[in-house]
């Protein structure tokens, strides 16, 4: 219970400083932008990393479909 109250006091103090000091508010804004950017970067890397087996499969499937379409077009042209 004491830890719970301690966290409430810390967040209320931070909120008070953000509301009253413009420079702290700006720093908080930029810190949140950095956190969001790093989250998006990690998410993108996880979803597009070629070493990921799921991404490998999706790339293989897309390439296979494209190869089938090209083969079909070549057969139609001959």
Steps between C-alpha positions, in 0.01 A plus 500: 500500500788737575655440157162573340476832680861580413431454128192722524709774665773468234250525213314790660830684550596437138157617384530816710843577355377435144204733547692782667836497316494545125852367450417177687184463291704537181758248624220256590346545155830427325570204729160350409573555130833317537327210679233482228762513225704219658184290541408549134856420394506176699154403370605566140821300546309207647244498219748547214818324616588233241646275772153464651352165378149642459630786289710254298186298425302809399781612268523152349123485447495844333791403273332169412176675401692750289693219329173321420356818347811560290504136385132529404565819302796339322290199401225728367750695288647189338 
